[in-house]
């Protein structure tokens, strides 16, 4: 674990103090939990997006080589 220092406004500090008392954990742990939750939500968004598009092309008959040649035909590649 790495140590860091941050500056926060008084309102945020008071909020963190209240949360730490309610949960019975340190302010540092409240901050770590919040960051972890935010990271997980970002991961969930990505996974949901992948689920939404998974299988979209499963019924398409596509020759990748022909497709790429068509895309590049104006470049002479």
C-alpha positions in Angstrom: 0.0 0.0 0.0 1.2 3.5 -0.8 0.9 6.6 1.4 -0.4 9.8 -0.1 -1.6 13.2 1.1 -4.6 15.1 -0.2 -6.2 18.4 0.5 -10.0 18.6 0.9 -12.4 21.3 1.9 -14.0 21.5 5.4 -17.4 20.2 4.2 -15.9 17.1 2.7 -13.8 16.4 5.8 -16.9 16.7 8.0 -18.7 14.3 5.8 -15.8 11.8 6.0 -15.6 12.2 9.8 -19.4 11.4 10.0 -19.1 8.4 7.7 -16.1 7.0 9.6 -18.0 7.2 12.9 -21.2 5.7 11.4 -19.3 2.8 9.8 -16.7 2.4 12.6 -13.8 2.7 10.3 -11.0 5.2 9.7 -11.4 8.2 7.4 -8.7 6.6 5.2 -10.8 3.5 4.9 -13.8 5.5 3.9 -11.8 7.1 1.1 -10.3 3.8 0.0 -13.8 2.2 -0.1 -15.1 5.2 -2.1 -12.3 4.9 -4.7 -12.8 1.1 -4.9 -16.5 1.5 -5.5 -15.9 4.1 -8.2 -13.4 1.8 -9.9 -15.8 -1.1 -9.8 -18.6 1.0 -11.3 -16.3 1.9 -14.2 -15.5 -1.8 -14.7 -19.2 -2.6 -14.6 -20.0 -0.1 -17.3 -17.4 -1.6 -19.6 -18.6 -5.1 -18.9 -22.2 -4.1 -19.6 -21.2 -2.5 -22.8 -19.4 -5.6 -23.9 -22.5 -7.7 -23.0 -24.7 -5.4 -25.1 -22.6 -5.9 -28.2 -21.5 -9.5 -27.7 -22.7 -11.7 -30.6 -23.8 -8.9 -32.9 -21.7 -10.2 -35.7 -22.2 -14.0 -35.0 -24.6 -14.6 -38.0 -22.6 -12.6 -40.5 -20.5 -14.3 -43.1 -17.4 -12.2 -43.4 -14.0 -12.9 -44.9 -11.7 -10.7 -43.0 -9.1 -10.5 -45.7 -11.6 -9.3 -48.3 -13.1 -6.8 -45.9 -9.7 -5.3 -45.2 -8.8 -5.2 -48.9 -12.0 -3.3 -49.6 -11.2 -0.8 -46.8 -7.7 -0.3 -48.2 -8.4 -0.4 -52.0 -8.1 3.4 -52.3 -4.7 3.3 -50.8 -3.3 0.6 -53.2 -2.3 -1.8 -50.4 
